[in-house]
Amino acid sequence: MKITRREFLKSASLYAMGWLGASFLPVLRRWDGVFNNAPNIIILVFDTLSARHLSLYDYPRMTTPHLMQFANRATVYHRHYAAGNFTSPGTASLLTGTYPWTHRAFQQAGMIRRTLASQNLFRLFDSSYTKAAYAQNIWADLFLYQFKKDIDVHVKSTEYSLYEYIHYNDGWWENDALITFRSYEEFLEQDYGIPGSLYFSFFDKFRLFLTNEYEHKELRKDYPRGIPNFIKYKLYFLLEQVIDGVAQEITALQNPFLGYYHFWSPHEPYCPQRRFIGIFDDGWKPPAKEPHPLSTYTPADELNQARLEYDEYVANVDAEFGRLYDTLQDAGILDNSYLIVTSDHGELFERGVRGHVTPLLYEPLIHIPLVISAPGQSSRQDIVSPTSCIDLLPTLLKITGRALPDWLEGDLLPGLGGDDSIQRPVFAMEAKKNTSLNPITQATIAMIKGNYKLIWYIGYASYDDVYELYDLEEDPEELFELGKSHPDILLSMANELKTRLTESDRPYSVSV
């Protein structure tokens, strides 16, 4: 029987504060682990967290001291890739163990193909597990609504919002999430000018201005660049409150449990606390790179300033992760838990592009962190072979003794049952301008195999059927294109990539 989050927390609180007292909760959890060997699974997804900006992966700025400390007792994946460069494809692939060309959630705010929605992380863990989920990113939360029958405790995106006038999670759209989301949030709440949506755009924005100017005036002292927010959906929050809330959610869960927690930060806008502003005023600049033909030609000085602000926000997020880790450890939860830290995609500040709304698939956009600690792990293990976000789901099934369905496209992660001697390709895809029910006609697809990375551009007016080949070991910054000097490697990889795309498109092709 399903229960609401509040009912769940209420019963858990009564249990914790009963005749043994709340102080004995860590002890009870350790005893529970003795009698129940099934491990807990805790997945922490920090949105837009690029591995290329983490000191954990040798970035020159000390952005992640807490994550580095955590890594000393974990398995660190050095070449882990998202399946897309924005939320929808990256998150859907992580949750389904399939690539975007299969689940078809490659549009902005797109959803998984209805016939495949049952093939998800939560469904594959049976009722012996309490399954909980929270996605602060509304686009990621759409998938949780698709999986609602498979989730026991679903914490709404707006749970920790400072702004009370949010209609996204009011509960009246449970059966038609995407339709309601599109009609209300994408139309009525947006400002298309007068007369477009007079009340919902102009007056609601004025009300929001007053709220931020007066009710949240004190908070802005600690957040000089503004209160963290989800850009256009008026979801304002304090990162520290979100972390505290998630810690409470996790602590209340009954063992064994599967918990998926998707945080908005450090996604733009970059709004760190005051104490993190200025910590990287070091004058450092990355290698200069010419704008790409498909870029927005953003000036280099603007890109470097945005990079600096992003790095500060990453440091803020890292500090909050450290607090969350300490809380879970002190509560005894990690004694019998796999703790997974990763992201859905990265961020770019080069080649004339700021952010990730781009057809490009360079390393800062798709190279993401993956750090996994196992129960009782006391030393660090480093994995340097390429891995994909679609590998996480089969790995979690394997380590918890569950069967792997044949529709999974990922492999077991090395270090957790996989074989890192096998040179297999991993892929990432950007295809947001395509319809999900037709073959792919405009896209960028990246293929990483061994040390080489091939990027294929399809259907762009000025950049159609173009390949870029890089040696990531010799040239991690992707400065030297090798197509002309290594035609044999390019041809081999291109043929393999074309074959994969043709196979994935076959169910959507119309025979003449």
C-alpha positions as CSV (number, residue, x, y, z in Angstrom):
1,M,0.0,0.0,0.0
2,K,1.3,3.5,-0.9
3,I,1.6,6.1,1.8
4,T,2.2,9.8,1.5
5,R,5.5,11.3,2.4
6,R,4.1,13.1,5.5
7,E,2.5,9.9,6.8
8,F,5.7,8.1,6.3
9,L,7.8,10.8,8.1
10,K,5.2,10.9,10.9
11,S,5.3,7.1,11.5
12,A,9.1,7.1,11.3
13,S,9.4,9.9,13.8
14,L,7.1,8.1,16.3
15,Y,9.3,5.0,15.9
16,A,12.5,7.0,16.4
17,M,11.1,8.9,19.4
18,G,9.5,5.9,21.2
19,W,10.7,4.1,24.3
20,L,14.3,3.8,23.1
21,G,14.5,7.5,22.3
22,A,15.8,9.3,19.2
23,S,19.4,9.1,20.3
24,F,19.3,5.3,19.8
25,L,18.4,5.6,16.1
26,P,22.0,5.0,14.8
27,V,22.3,2.0,17.0
28,L,19.0,0.6,15.8
29,R,20.1,1.1,12.2
30,R,23.3,-0.9,12.8
31,W,21.4,-3.7,14.4
32,D,19.0,-3.7,11.5
33,G,21.9,-4.2,9.2
34,V,22.9,-7.3,11.2
35,F,19.6,-9.0,10.5
36,N,19.0,-7.6,7.0
37,N,21.9,-7.9,4.7
38,A,20.2,-6.1,1.8
39,P,22.2,-2.9,1.3
40,N,20.6,0.6,1.0
41,I,21.1,2.5,-2.3
42,I,21.5,6.3,-2.1
43,I,21.9,8.2,-5.4
44,L,22.8,11.8,-5.2
45,V,22.6,13.7,-8.5
46,F,24.0,17.3,-8.6
47,D,22.6,18.9,-11.7
48,T,25.1,20.4,-14.2
49,L,28.2,19.2,-12.3
50,S,31.1,18.9,-14.8
51,A,33.9,16.6,-13.9
52,R,36.2,19.0,-15.7
53,H,35.6,21.6,-12.9
54,L,36.3,19.3,-10.0
55,S,39.6,19.3,-8.1
56,L,38.8,15.6,-7.5
57,Y,39.8,15.2,-11.2
58,D,42.8,17.5,-11.0
59,Y,41.1,20.8,-11.9
60,P,43.5,23.6,-10.8
61,R,41.0,25.3,-8.5
62,M,40.3,23.6,-5.2
63,T,36.5,23.2,-5.9
64,T,35.8,19.9,-4.2
65,P,37.7,19.2,-1.0
66,H,34.8,17.4,0.6
67,L,34.2,15.2,-2.4
68,M,38.0,14.4,-2.4
69,Q,37.8,13.3,1.2
70,F,34.8,11.1,0.4
71,A,36.7,9.6,-2.5
72,N,39.4,8.2,-0.1
73,R,36.9,5.5,0.8
74,A,35.2,5.0,-2.5
75,T,35.6,4.0,-6.2
76,V,36.3,6.9,-8.4
77,Y,35.5,6.7,-12.1
78,H,37.7,9.1,-14.1
79,R,36.1,8.8,-17.6
80,H,32.4,8.6,-16.8
81,Y,30.0,10.0,-19.4
82,A,26.5,11.4,-19.4
83,A,24.3,10.3,-22.3
84,G,23.3,13.9,-23.2
85,N,24.3,17.5,-22.5
86,F,21.1,18.5,-20.7
87,T,18.7,17.2,-18.1
88,S,16.1,15.2,-20.1
89,P,18.4,12.7,-22.0
90,G,21.0,12.5,-19.2
91,T,18.5,11.8,-16.5
92,A,16.4,9.4,-18.5
93,S,19.4,7.4,-19.5
94,L,20.6,7.1,-15.9
95,L,17.1,6.0,-14.7
96,T,16.5,3.5,-17.5
97,G,19.9,2.1,-18.4
98,T,19.3,2.9,-22.1
99,Y,20.6,5.6,-24.5
100,P,18.4,8.5,-25.7
101,W,17.9,6.9,-29.1
102,T,16.1,4.1,-27.2
103,H,14.1,5.9,-24.5
104,R,13.5,8.9,-26.8
105,A,13.5,11.6,-24.1
106,F,15.9,13.8,-26.0
107,Q,13.8,16.9,-26.2
108,Q,13.8,19.7,-23.6
109,A,11.2,18.7,-21.0
110,G,10.7,15.5,-23.0
111,M,9.5,12.3,-21.5
112,I,10.3,8.6,-21.9
113,R,8.4,6.7,-24.5
114,R,5.2,5.6,-22.9
115,T,5.7,1.9,-23.8
116,L,9.1,2.0,-22.1
117,A,8.2,3.9,-19.0
118,S,7.9,0.6,-16.9
119,Q,11.5,-0.1,-17.7
120,N,13.0,2.0,-14.9
121,L,15.2,1.8,-11.9
122,F,12.4,1.8,-9.3
123,R,10.4,-1.0,-11.0
124,L,13.4,-3.3,-10.9
125,F,13.6,-3.2,-7.1
126,D,10.8,-5.2,-5.6
127,S,8.6,-4.4,-2.6
128,S,11.3,-5.5,-0.2
129,Y,12.8,-2.1,-0.8
130,T,11.3,1.2,0.2
131,K,11.7,3.4,-2.9
132,A,12.0,7.1,-2.5
133,A,12.7,9.9,-4.9
134,Y,13.1,13.7,-5.1
135,A,14.0,15.8,-8.1
136,Q,14.3,19.5,-7.5
137,N,14.8,19.9,-11.3
138,I,11.2,19.9,-12.6
139,W,12.3,18.4,-15.9
140,A,13.7,15.4,-14.0
141,D,10.6,15.3,-11.9
142,L,8.5,14.5,-15.0
143,F,10.2,11.1,-15.1
144,L,9.3,10.5,-11.4
145,Y,5.6,11.1,-12.4
146,Q,6.0,8.6,-15.2
147,F,7.3,6.1,-12.6
148,K,4.8,7.0,-9.8
149,K,3.4,3.5,-9.5
150,D,6.9,2.3,-8.7
151,I,7.8,4.9,-6.1
152,D,6.7,4.7,-2.5
153,V,7.8,8.1,-1.2
154,H,7.8,10.9,-3.8
155,V,8.9,14.3,-2.5
156,K,7.7,17.1,-4.7
157,S,10.1,19.4,-6.5
158,T,8.6,22.4,-4.7
159,E,9.0,20.9,-1.2
160,Y,11.8,23.3,-0.1
161,S,10.8,26.3,-2.1
162,L,10.7,29.7,-0.3
163,Y,8.0,31.0,-2.7
164,E,4.5,29.7,-1.9
165,Y,2.8,30.6,-5.2
166,I,3.9,27.6,-7.2
167,H,1.3,25.5,-9.0
168,Y,3.5,22.8,-10.6
169,N,3.0,20.3,-7.7
170,D,-0.5,21.1,-6.6
171,G,-1.6,17.5,-7.2
172,W,-4.3,18.1,-9.9
173,W,-2.2,16.9,-12.8
174,E,-1.2,13.4,-11.6
175,N,-2.4,11.6,-14.7
176,D,-1.3,14.1,-17.4
177,A,1.9,15.5,-16.1
178,L,3.4,16.7,-19.4
179,I,0.2,18.2,-20.8
180,T,-0.4,20.2,-17.6
181,F,3.2,21.2,-17.3
182,R,3.3,22.5,-20.9
183,S,-0.1,24.3,-20.7
184,Y,0.4,25.9,-17.3
185,E,4.1,26.5,-16.7
186,E,5.2,26.9,-20.3
187,F,2.3,29.2,-21.4
188,L,0.4,30.8,-18.5
189,E,3.4,31.4,-16.3
190,Q,5.7,32.8,-19.0
191,D,5.9,36.4,-20.2
192,Y,5.0,36.5,-23.9
193,G,4.1,40.2,-23.7
194,I,0.8,42.0,-23.3
195,P,-1.8,40.8,-24.2
196,G,-0.4,37.3,-23.8
197,S,-1.1,36.2,-20.3
198,L,-1.7,39.4,-18.4
199,Y,-2.3,38.1,-15.0
200,F,-0.1,35.1,-15.0
201,S,2.9,36.9,-16.5
202,F,2.9,40.6,-15.5
203,F,1.1,40.6,-12.2
204,D,2.6,37.4,-11.0
205,K,6.1,38.7,-11.8
206,F,5.3,41.9,-9.8
207,R,4.2,39.8,-6.9
208,L,7.4,37.8,-7.1
209,F,9.4,41.0,-7.1
210,L,7.7,42.2,-3.9
211,T,8.3,38.8,-2.3
212,N,12.1,38.9,-3.1
213,E,12.4,42.5,-2.3
214,Y,10.8,42.4,1.2
215,E,10.2,38.9,2.5
216,H,13.6,37.6,1.4
217,K,15.6,40.8,1.9
218,E,17.5,39.5,4.9
219,L,18.4,36.3,3.0
220,R,20.0,38.3,0.2
221,K,22.7,39.5,2.6
222,D,24.0,35.9,2.6
223,Y,23.4,35.6,-1.2
224,P,24.7,38.8,-2.9
225,R,24.2,37.3,-6.4
226,G,20.6,36.4,-5.6
227,I,18.8,33.6,-3.9
228,P,19.3,30.2,-5.6
229,N,16.4,29.5,-8.0
230,F,15.2,27.4,-10.8
231,I,15.4,30.2,-13.5
232,K,11.9,30.5,-14.9
233,Y,9.6,28.5,-12.6
234,K,9.9,30.8,-9.5
235,L,11.4,27.9,-7.4
236,Y,13.5,29.8,-4.9
237,F,15.4,27.9,-2.2
238,L,18.3,27.8,0.2
239,L,20.7,25.0,-0.7
240,E,21.4,24.3,3.0
241,Q,17.7,23.9,3.7
242,V,17.4,21.5,0.8
243,I,20.3,19.4,2.1
244,D,18.9,19.4,5.6
245,G,15.5,18.3,4.2
246,V,17.0,15.5,2.2
247,A,19.0,14.3,5.2
248,Q,15.7,14.1,7.2
249,E,14.0,12.2,4.3
250,I,16.8,9.6,4.1
251,T,17.0,9.2,7.9
252,A,13.3,8.4,8.1
253,L,13.4,5.7,5.5
254,Q,13.0,2.0,6.5
255,N,15.8,-0.4,5.6
256,P,16.5,-1.5,3.0
257,F,15.7,1.5,0.8
258,L,16.5,2.9,-2.6
259,G,16.7,6.7,-2.6
260,Y,17.2,8.9,-5.6
261,Y,17.8,12.6,-4.9
262,H,18.4,15.1,-7.8
263,F,19.5,18.5,-6.7
264,W,19.2,21.6,-8.9
265,S,22.6,23.1,-7.8
266,P,25.1,24.0,-9.2
267,H,22.9,24.7,-12.2
268,E,22.7,28.3,-13.5
269,P,22.1,30.9,-12.1
270,Y,25.3,30.6,-10.0
271,C,24.2,31.9,-6.6
272,P,26.7,30.8,-3.9
273,Q,26.7,32.0,-0.4
274,R,28.7,35.1,0.3
275,R,31.6,33.1,1.9
276,F,32.4,31.4,-1.4
277,I,32.4,34.6,-3.5
278,G,36.0,35.6,-4.3
279,I,37.7,32.4,-3.2
280,F,39.0,31.9,-6.8
281,D,40.1,35.4,-7.7
282,D,43.4,33.9,-8.8
283,G,43.7,35.3,-12.3
284,W,43.8,31.7,-13.8
285,K,42.5,31.3,-17.3
286,P,41.9,28.1,-19.3
287,P,43.6,27.4,-22.7
288,A,42.1,29.7,-25.3
289,K,39.9,28.0,-27.9
290,E,38.4,29.4,-31.0
291,P,34.6,29.7,-31.3
292,H,32.9,26.7,-32.9
293,P,30.9,27.2,-36.1
294,L,27.8,26.1,-34.1
295,S,28.5,28.3,-31.1
296,T,26.8,31.5,-29.9
297,Y,30.1,33.4,-30.1
298,T,30.1,34.5,-26.5
299,P,33.3,36.6,-25.8
300,A,36.1,34.9,-23.9
301,D,36.1,37.4,-21.0
302,E,32.4,36.8,-20.4
303,L,33.0,33.0,-20.5
304,N,35.9,33.3,-18.0
305,Q,33.8,35.4,-15.6
306,A,31.0,32.8,-15.8
307,R,33.4,30.0,-15.2
308,L,34.7,31.8,-12.1
309,E,31.2,32.1,-10.7
310,Y,30.3,28.5,-11.6
311,D,33.5,27.3,-9.8
312,E,32.5,29.3,-6.7
313,Y,29.0,27.7,-6.7
314,V,30.5,24.2,-7.2
315,A,32.6,24.8,-4.0
316,N,29.4,25.8,-2.2
317,V,27.7,22.6,-3.3
318,D,30.7,20.6,-2.3
319,A,30.6,22.0,1.2
320,E,26.9,21.1,1.5
321,F,27.6,17.6,0.2
322,G,30.2,17.3,3.0
323,R,27.5,18.2,5.6
324,L,25.1,15.7,4.1
325,Y,27.7,13.0,4.2
326,D,28.6,13.7,7.8
327,T,24.9,13.6,8.8
328,L,24.4,10.2,7.1
329,Q,27.6,8.8,8.6
330,D,26.8,10.0,12.1
331,A,23.3,8.4,11.8
332,G,24.9,5.0,11.0
333,I,23.1,5.0,7.6
334,L,26.2,4.5,5.6
335,D,27.2,1.3,7.5
336,N,25.0,-0.7,5.1
337,S,24.6,1.7,2.1
338,Y,26.0,2.3,-1.3
339,L,26.4,6.0,-1.7
340,I,26.6,7.2,-5.3
341,V,27.5,10.8,-6.3
342,T,27.1,11.8,-9.9
343,S,25.5,14.3,-12.3
344,D,23.2,14.4,-15.3
345,H,25.5,16.5,-17.5
346,G,28.1,19.2,-17.4
347,E,28.7,22.8,-18.3
348,L,30.7,24.6,-21.0
349,F,32.7,27.9,-20.9
350,E,34.7,27.7,-24.1
351,R,34.5,27.8,-27.9
352,G,32.0,30.7,-27.7
353,V,29.5,28.8,-25.6
354,R,28.3,29.4,-22.1
355,G,26.1,26.8,-20.4
356,H,24.8,23.6,-22.0
357,V,22.0,24.6,-24.4
358,T,24.1,23.9,-27.4
359,P,24.6,21.2,-30.1
360,L,28.2,20.7,-28.9
361,L,29.4,17.6,-27.0
362,Y,32.9,18.5,-25.8
363,E,34.3,17.0,-22.6
364,P,33.1,19.7,-20.1
365,L,29.5,19.0,-21.2
366,I,29.4,15.2,-21.0
367,H,32.3,14.1,-18.8
368,I,30.6,13.9,-15.4
369,P,31.7,12.6,-11.9
370,L,30.9,9.2,-10.6
371,V,32.0,8.2,-7.1
372,I,30.6,5.2,-5.3
373,S,31.3,4.0,-1.8
374,A,30.3,0.5,-0.8
375,P,29.4,-0.6,2.7
376,G,32.6,-1.0,4.7
377,Q,34.9,0.3,2.0
378,S,38.0,1.8,3.6
379,S,40.3,2.5,0.7
380,R,40.2,4.3,-2.7
381,Q,39.9,2.5,-6.0
382,D,40.4,4.4,-9.3
383,I,38.9,3.3,-12.6
384,V,40.2,4.9,-15.8
385,S,38.3,3.0,-18.6
386,P,35.4,4.8,-20.2
387,T,32.0,4.2,-18.5
388,S,28.5,5.6,-19.1
389,C,25.6,6.6,-16.9
390,I,23.6,3.7,-18.4
391,D,26.0,1.4,-16.6
392,L,24.8,2.4,-13.2
393,L,21.4,0.6,-13.3
394,P,22.7,-2.9,-14.2
395,T,25.5,-2.5,-11.6
396,L,23.0,-1.7,-8.9
397,L,20.9,-4.7,-9.8
398,K,24.0,-7.0,-9.8
399,I,25.3,-5.9,-6.4
400,T,21.9,-6.4,-4.8
401,G,21.4,-9.8,-6.3
402,R,18.8,-9.0,-8.9
403,A,18.4,-10.3,-12.5
404,L,19.4,-8.1,-15.4
405,P,16.7,-7.7,-18.0
406,D,17.8,-8.1,-21.6
407,W,16.6,-4.6,-22.6
408,L,19.4,-2.9,-20.6
409,E,22.0,-1.3,-22.8
410,G,24.6,-0.7,-20.1
411,D,27.3,-3.0,-18.8
412,L,28.6,-3.6,-15.2
413,L,30.8,-0.9,-13.9
414,P,34.5,-2.0,-13.5
415,G,35.3,-2.3,-9.9
416,L,31.8,-3.5,-9.1
417,G,31.7,-6.6,-11.3
418,G,32.6,-5.3,-14.7
419,D,35.6,-6.0,-16.8
420,D,37.7,-2.9,-17.6
421,S,39.9,-4.8,-20.1
422,I,37.0,-4.8,-22.7
423,Q,37.3,-1.8,-25.0
424,R,33.6,-1.0,-25.6
425,P,32.2,2.3,-26.9
426,V,30.1,4.7,-24.9
427,F,27.8,7.3,-26.5
428,A,26.3,10.7,-25.8
429,M,23.6,12.4,-27.9
430,E,22.1,15.9,-28.5
431,A,18.9,15.8,-30.5
432,K,16.4,18.2,-28.9
433,K,15.1,19.5,-32.2
434,N,13.9,16.1,-33.3
435,T,10.5,14.6,-32.7
436,S,10.6,11.4,-30.6
437,L,8.5,9.4,-33.0
438,N,10.6,9.8,-36.1
439,P,14.1,8.9,-37.2
440,I,16.9,11.3,-36.1
441,T,17.5,14.0,-38.7
442,Q,19.4,16.6,-36.8
443,A,21.8,15.7,-34.0
444,T,25.2,15.6,-32.5
445,I,26.5,12.2,-31.4
446,A,29.7,11.5,-29.6
447,M,31.3,8.1,-29.4
448,I,34.2,7.4,-27.0
449,K,36.2,4.2,-27.5
450,G,39.5,3.7,-25.9
451,N,41.5,6.9,-26.0
452,Y,39.6,8.2,-29.0
453,K,36.5,10.4,-29.3
454,L,34.5,10.9,-32.4
455,I,31.9,13.6,-32.7
456,W,29.4,13.4,-35.6
457,Y,27.3,16.4,-36.6
458,I,24.1,15.6,-38.6
459,G,21.6,17.9,-40.3
460,Y,22.9,21.3,-39.4
461,A,22.6,23.8,-42.3
462,S,26.2,24.9,-42.2
463,Y,27.8,21.8,-40.5
464,D,26.1,18.7,-41.9
465,D,27.8,15.3,-41.9
466,V,30.9,16.6,-40.3
467,Y,33.2,14.5,-38.1
468,E,35.7,15.6,-35.4
469,L,38.2,13.1,-34.0
470,Y,40.3,13.6,-30.8
471,D,42.8,11.6,-28.8
472,L,41.7,12.3,-25.3
473,E,44.8,10.8,-23.7
474,E,47.3,13.0,-25.7
475,D,44.9,15.9,-26.1
476,P,42.4,16.1,-23.2
477,E,41.4,19.7,-24.1
478,E,40.3,18.6,-27.6
479,L,42.5,21.1,-29.3
480,F,43.8,19.0,-32.2
481,E,41.4,17.4,-34.7
482,L,42.8,14.2,-36.1
483,G,40.4,13.2,-38.9
484,K,42.9,13.9,-41.7
485,S,45.9,12.4,-40.0
486,H,44.0,9.3,-38.7
487,P,41.5,8.4,-41.5
488,D,41.5,4.7,-40.7
489,I,40.4,5.3,-37.1
490,L,37.8,7.9,-38.2
491,L,36.4,5.5,-40.8
492,S,36.2,2.6,-38.4
493,M,34.5,4.6,-35.6
494,A,32.2,6.4,-38.1
495,N,30.9,3.1,-39.5
496,E,30.3,1.7,-36.0
497,L,28.4,4.9,-35.0
498,K,26.3,5.0,-38.2
499,T,25.4,1.3,-37.7
500,R,24.2,2.0,-34.1
501,L,22.1,5.0,-35.2
502,T,20.6,3.1,-38.1
503,E,19.5,0.2,-35.8
504,S,18.0,2.6,-33.3
505,D,16.1,4.5,-36.0
506,R,14.6,1.3,-37.6
507,P,11.5,1.2,-35.4
508,Y,10.7,4.8,-36.4
509,S,11.3,4.5,-40.1
510,V,8.4,4.3,-42.6
511,S,9.0,1.9,-45.5
512,V,7.9,3.3,-48.9
